[in-house]
Each structure stands twice: as C-alpha cells, then as structure tokens.
C-alpha cells in the first residue's frame, strides 16, 4: 500500500485513474469524515475517473494513516541530525485542530508535486476543506462539500456530546465487529436509505480502528464554541466556487445547517438530495453524481445523447 510522510506522519493514499491517452487530467482530492477512511469514496471516485485523476487519502489518525509520528533512526550526519531535530519540533506542534488537517493536505500535495486541485469532501472533512479553501485558495479550482454546515453554540448540548463521544471512543473493543448485525445498528443513525453490507462493515471497521487521540481530539475541535464561531466567517470568506450537498434526512448535520452555511456566500450553490441522510453519495449515487456533474459542467453520455 502506498504511504507518504506528511509532516512526520505516515499517510495512506491511493490513485483512482483511467487511461486517457496523452491528455493530462485535473486532479480531484477526496476527504473523508470523522472516524472514516477514503474507502467510502471509492465508488464516487470510480464514477468520476473518466474526467479526473482521483486522489484518495486517509486523514491523520484515521483509516490506514498513522496517528503518531514515524520514529526515524538517528543519523551521524550533523546536517541530517539538525534536519531531523527541526522535523521533530514541528511534529510536537501538531494538534487535532481542523486547521492542522488543512495544512496536512497542503503538505500532502507538496509531497506529491501537485499544485492545483478540485476537492470533494464530506462531513468533518468538509470543514477541513472549507478551511483549506480559504488558507490556500490559489490551489483550488472548485470544491464540493457534502453534509457540511454551520451550527450555534449550546454549552449544555456540547458538553453532553463530548461526554458521550468520549465514552463511545473509549469503548471500542475489536470483537464488536464480529457480532452479527452490529454494523446495521452502528449505521442506523447515519442512513435513511440502504447501502451495501460491505460498506456498512467497512464503516464499523474504520471506527473501531481509528487512533484514540485523533478520534477524541477531533470530537472536541470539530464540535466546539470556537468552531461554531469560526465556520460562519469561513463560509463568508469563500472565493472558491463551491457546491454544498445535503441529505434530506441527515440527523448528524441537518440540511438546514447546510442551507444556512450556503447563505453566507454567493460562491456556494446548495442542493438537497431527497430520501438520503448523512451519506447521500452512497444512498442515492445516481442523483448525487448527476448534481455533482452539473456543478462541474461535465456532460454525461446520457445527456449528450438526449
């Protein structure tokens, strides 16, 4: 499996490509949500690989990416030792703030020598993408945010959420994944329409294997007073043409939160996918892809025939 060192941490990544002769394709980067991995973007990437070279990666501490820095053997070279010391100091400064994950993406693109991209992101990953849009606007052509939005700070509700989230992250025995139908119970709150059994099992496995510090840390940074105050400002600053997609019955990030976020900027186009919840790209792939292709101004074979 391909890995790349990003700011001292080994990150898993993969390409989904289709041959296109000598023509170079634009790159589309996919970013997953909390406690997930790039695995659930596979079908969407496959569908878009005629027009894009699709780059999938796992966020630091999730999926197949490490949560901790790679330990490097000491070097006899003074120059190399100084370089490793500088790297070590930078690693110590890494946190689970979403801005840090945006900087991770910039470092990943630098490491792969990619300058300008399209970004396709989901849930917590969509918040990371929004921050990336504003921190590195020169590197983004267009963006697609799925199940994202703004929310108001509620101290009592947030405290309860953090307490419950901490318990959920702490109690994740590996044997849980072997119990029949647990994947159905685990995904019930996230879905309105059914998805393949293999997808549900993959979600559960990613959750069980997520790095403890990363899973817990991002709960506190993504659902916080600071984030509630920051995200409306970030949406208002957007200069990147953006499609914001919501699931009609999403209980995690209700569609109304997405509608409110889109209202902050005329750069954001807002659409709701009927009869879906937190994973519209899997619950109704054909409708989701059609709306994405319309935004990207991609003419499908069906449209061309019509």
Protein Blocks (a to p, Z undefined) as FASTA:
>chain_A
ZZddeehiacddddddddehjaccddddddddehiafklmmmmmmmmmmmpccdddddeh
iajbcfbdcdddddfbfklmmmmmmmmmmmmmpccbfklmmmmmmmmmmmnopabdcddd
ehjlmmmmmmmmmmmmmlpfbdcdehiadddddfklmmmmmmmmmmmmmmccfklmmpgh
klmmmmmmmpmbdcdfklmmmmmmmmmmpcfklmmmmmmmmmcfklmmmmmmmmmmpmbd
cdddddfklcklgfklmmmmmmmpckbccdddehiaflmmlmmmmlmmmmmmmmnopacf
klmmZZ
